[in-house]
């Protein structure tokens, strides 16, 4: 089944890639201005934050961010391989000191040039604690982060405030010239040059620093699209930046409207009737019974996402610490059946802890334990000596509940133990349980990589104290391998070490891999082609609008 | 009359304070941190949570928070949501749309509902009466969500007569179908109420007298019969306008209308307590004003009712 599903999703993906490549090569040009002046409308959600680059962690604002800002590196749409954007070169000899040279003549939308200090100032501002940016901790690798970001002595809910940081700038950032700067990290980090393509690392023009709040309402970036307007709950409007220098990311339409919907269902109906040009996800009603395949036909877009779904096993629950029990549960989940039926083939079974679209992925790291085998599951369960019931927790909205209930059923049938799904009303409530270490059983964990590195599937999730180490595990062997990999100067060597670290996971099962999502989106018939990228977003440069005949 | 009005208006104050306090307490009593889940699968940076907790006074005791809020409201400042969007701005964007939607729904209820009720009430048993009874029963039994989705798919996606969703401007024309969906159930009730009331009063003494005096049929129906039968219908319509404003959550969701319903739904989900309290307070005011208006209307409809 694994290969068949792969082929199924790969074929349209290849087609889309060919089509978009074709369009870029001039396939869409004969019609001239008719399509170049076109406006396209895509699905959006209300941005919860103020949309400054270091504050935008959600998909709603990211759509705007990715049009308006260009970072040092960009990512290839299919697999996320980094390439230089604003950077002309990024060099390092020890993975600790990175020298960045910028392309000359790259301008912000207000006409000022993008200089080294625009990066350095923006990063310092984003990391500075009192500015309270949601992505502040993204800068923690940089030397001197501790000087600008101080911790609250009694936790965020206590009465005391975090002390004002000693410095406003990180000593690891040094401007060398207008077009050159140097980044020194606290410790070597081999994939840092990939990380800096992420949204919070965008440059900010000088205008920003005079009035950050005013700027947030009318951002000026350096990307392929310029900000026009934002009406809360209604839409975000962007327009093409005609001076954009990078051919690869140039857009071939004039205006972009990110229309905000409160429900995917409503957007999907607009898409079917041609009022909306693109959606990166489909509502559950369209997925039911794989209805989307007939409804969309050649308008269906697919992508290999860099994501993985696992069931977290909290270390703080003594009854789940049992390795035999963990293996028994892993063996008892019928991944193939659930991905095929409940998930309507928009997911495929996982066979390890990293996504199969990432460099460094190896087949079957989880081995036999991620293959459904009720007999063996029962055997391990008997050996574990566990009694009582098993629970799986997650927020129940957004289609989360159904596959996990199916997993629970599968566990129940295979092990003959009671298993219940315990739902939280929304994502926020569920995160509260995790952050407060209040899980009472298995917890859902869906991880989407922030950047295309195998490192991103390991460090944040399984390293001691990792930012998303929801199971609160700690494994010295894993930690030391990861530390070694981080410090390796050559990326290829680092990947080998990360792979070794990956192989440590099956020895203690901090979480149980279940499935990996395949992105399914759709375009309207107004578009000749469009690519859904590895981040489940529209690759703006890939859009070719159909010529009106 | 004047004293009655004044007394009623004064009653608004304790009702207003009571409801806002209850709503405020309920909103903040819901467990959960408004900042959880804001940072995806990661925990939010402490500095962010500290700053926001501070800025919105979330560490103060509830009573202090409530009175700070009340003070702000009285001084005309509704404050900002956690994402820094002005609450009054959002309300000014959304409220007119919902008011328009509610008016469309109300008009549909009055026009279709009252006409159908009067016709069947006067004619009595027959094919038309049965048809109206069955169709109203059908409408009442369908949830708004179903009516909305079916009309949206048929008219919007299949036949292309309307756009499946309403644009940002939400013009009167675009709101006809959503207005119908929103008002459908109440329309059925209005029909049935009018029908029963008319049928009952048809045999009343004053109607017989009016007919005996040789008054034209139209005058008998519209001036004597309808006016006296209107009281239960007006009572229903009055409170219904209030519930239309609040009950638009489903309709606004289906047709993606940027109105009060959607606003309240989103803000409950995002735990934007101040926003929720403000909207609910507004709705309470609408209810209070509508019930006052309905009470005053009784006197106009039936001069025997006096308020002194």
HADDOCK unambig.tbl for C-alpha pairs under 7 A between the chains (distance, minus, plus):
assign (segid A and resid 48 and name CA) (segid B and resid 83 and name CA) 5.61 0.50 0.50
assign (segid A and resid 49 and name CA) (segid B and resid 83 and name CA) 4.56 0.50 0.50
assign (segid A and resid 50 and name CA) (segid B and resid 83 and name CA) 5.72 0.50 0.50
assign (segid A and resid 50 and name CA) (segid B and resid 84 and name CA) 6.78 0.50 0.50
assign (segid A and resid 57 and name CA) (segid B and resid 39 and name CA) 5.94 0.50 0.50
assign (segid A and resid 129 and name CA) (segid B and resid 47 and name CA) 5.80 0.50 0.50
assign (segid A and resid 130 and name CA) (segid B and resid 47 and name CA) 6.68 0.50 0.50
assign (segid A and resid 132 and name CA) (segid B and resid 47 and name CA) 5.32 0.50 0.50
assign (segid A and resid 132 and name CA) (segid B and resid 48 and name CA) 4.26 0.50 0.50
assign (segid A and resid 132 and name CA) (segid B and resid 51 and name CA) 6.68 0.50 0.50
assign (segid A and resid 133 and name CA) (segid B and resid 48 and name CA) 6.24 0.50 0.50
assign (segid A and resid 134 and name CA) (segid B and resid 39 and name CA) 6.77 0.50 0.50
assign (segid A and resid 134 and name CA) (segid B and resid 44 and name CA) 6.40 0.50 0.50
assign (segid A and resid 134 and name CA) (segid B and resid 45 and name CA) 6.23 0.50 0.50
assign (segid A and resid 134 and name CA) (segid B and resid 48 and name CA) 6.32 0.50 0.50
assign (segid A and resid 137 and name CA) (segid B and resid 45 and name CA) 6.82 0.50 0.50
assign (segid A and resid 151 and name CA) (segid B and resid 46 and name CA) 6.78 0.50 0.50
assign (segid A and resid 152 and name CA) (segid B and resid 46 and name CA) 6.61 0.50 0.50
assign (segid A and resid 156 and name CA) (segid B and resid 46 and name CA) 5.50 0.50 0.50
assign (segid A and resid 156 and name CA) (segid B and resid 49 and name CA) 5.80 0.50 0.50
assign (segid A and resid 156 and name CA) (segid B and resid 50 and name CA) 4.77 0.50 0.50
assign (segid A and resid 157 and name CA) (segid B and resid 50 and name CA) 6.88 0.50 0.50
assign (segid A and resid 161 and name CA) (segid B and resid 50 and name CA) 6.77 0.50 0.50
assign (segid A and resid 162 and name CA) (segid B and resid 47 and name CA) 6.97 0.50 0.50
assign (segid A and resid 233 and name CA) (segid B and resid 258 and name CA) 6.49 0.50 0.50
assign (segid A and resid 234 and name CA) (segid B and resid 168 and name CA) 6.14 0.50 0.50
assign (segid A and resid 234 and name CA) (segid B and resid 258 and name CA) 6.83 0.50 0.50
assign (segid A and resid 261 and name CA) (segid B and resid 256 and name CA) 6.07 0.50 0.50
assign (segid A and resid 262 and name CA) (segid B and resid 253 and name CA) 6.35 0.50 0.50
assign (segid A and resid 262 and name CA) (segid B and resid 256 and name CA) 6.40 0.50 0.50
assign (segid A and resid 263 and name CA) (segid B and resid 253 and name CA) 6.32 0.50 0.50
assign (segid A and resid 266 and name CA) (segid B and resid 165 and name CA) 6.64 0.50 0.50
assign (segid A and resid 266 and name CA) (segid B and resid 254 and name CA) 5.72 0.50 0.50
assign (segid A and resid 266 and name CA) (segid B and resid 255 and name CA) 6.21 0.50 0.50
assign (segid A and resid 266 and name CA) (segid B and resid 256 and name CA) 6.25 0.50 0.50
assign (segid A and resid 269 and name CA) (segid B and resid 157 and name CA) 6.48 0.50 0.50
assign (segid A and resid 269 and name CA) (segid B and resid 164 and name CA) 6.14 0.50 0.50
assign (segid A and resid 270 and name CA) (segid B and resid 164 and name CA) 5.67 0.50 0.50
assign (segid A and resid 270 and name CA) (segid B and resid 165 and name CA) 6.62 0.50 0.50
assign (segid A and resid 272 and name CA) (segid B and resid 157 and name CA) 6.50 0.50 0.50
assign (segid A and resid 273 and name CA) (segid B and resid 157 and name CA) 5.13 0.50 0.50
assign (segid A and resid 427 and name CA) (segid B and resid 37 and name CA) 5.92 0.50 0.50
assign (segid A and resid 428 and name CA) (segid B and resid 36 and name CA) 4.82 0.50 0.50
assign (segid A and resid 428 and name CA) (segid B and resid 37 and name CA) 4.17 0.50 0.50
assign (segid A and resid 429 and name CA) (segid B and resid 32 and name CA) 5.81 0.50 0.50
assign (segid A and resid 431 and name CA) (segid B and resid 36 and name CA) 5.91 0.50 0.50
assign (segid A and resid 431 and name CA) (segid B and resid 37 and name CA) 5.51 0.50 0.50
assign (segid A and resid 432 and name CA) (segid B and resid 32 and name CA) 6.75 0.50 0.50
assign (segid A and resid 432 and name CA) (segid B and resid 33 and name CA) 6.92 0.50 0.50
assign (segid A and resid 432 and name CA) (segid B and resid 36 and name CA) 5.79 0.50 0.50
assign (segid A and resid 435 and name CA) (segid B and resid 43 and name CA) 6.44 0.50 0.50
assign (segid A and resid 467 and name CA) (segid B and resid 42 and name CA) 5.92 0.50 0.50
assign (segid A and resid 468 and name CA) (segid B and resid 41 and name CA) 6.24 0.50 0.50
assign (segid A and resid 468 and name CA) (segid B and resid 42 and name CA) 5.05 0.50 0.50
